[in-house]
Amino acid sequence: MAQWNEMGSYEIENALAEPASPPEVSGSDSLSPKKQGPADTMESPTVGDVFSGILRHPVHKLIRRWNWKAALLSSLLRATIFFFTNLIAGWHAALGAMLAELVFRSITSGFYGAITESFSLARPAWAATAAAMVALPLLAHSMEFLVHWLRGTPKLGLSIGTSVAFTGLSTAFNLYAMRRGVLTTTGSSQSLRHDLSQIPRLLLGFMLAGPREIARRIHRAAFPE
């Protein structure tokens, strides 16, 4: 089993079949070489290693690696989603749903982000992406549903459905960004300001990753080596 307690030092592979790139340096649009250390040559963890590590060392993997960037951004975005999906039931209902989601996500999204960051370093990338987009949302939205059901959120189905759709996209993007050293809080992570400045460029790359891979496959089929 790979020793992944120092996984912040691993070379980060592209999320969607692109070449690996090291984390970026603040204030520069270009990528600079990452200084190689002993951990760079270590084998990347598998999906099983990630799950096993979390179960064996929950304090280290979840609490000490609590991702405050994910907690901040996710709680604000999801609270906004719950506000507008419940606005048709009135201001009081919308504010109540927003505050409940804000509190819930400000706590849980930090753990979710820590786990996602761990999966961003696991191999193979497709298995890590599948695990992060299926297992984690299932657990998170089950708890989210319970919280809002107990407090009586009026537009519960619409709220949870919208939140699930947002999770699918945001988890895939977070993995894509974390594999490039953005939105991380361990290892050689940058400031939140730096990360936010990289989001537009990363969003463009994320949206173009699929078409680029299709184009590559078509080119390989038409011009085999």
Secondary structure, DSSP 8 states (H G I E B T S, - for coil): ----TTGGGS----TTS--------TT-SS-------GGGGS----HHHHHHHHHH-HIIIIITT--HHHHHHHHHHHHHHHHHHSGGG-HHHHHHHHHHHHHHHHHHHHHHHHHHHHHTT-SSHHHHHHHHHHHHHHHHHHHHHHHHHHHT-TTHHHHHHHHHHHHHHHHHHHHHHHTTT-S--SSS---HHHHHHHHHHHHHHHHHHHHHHHHHHHHHHHS--
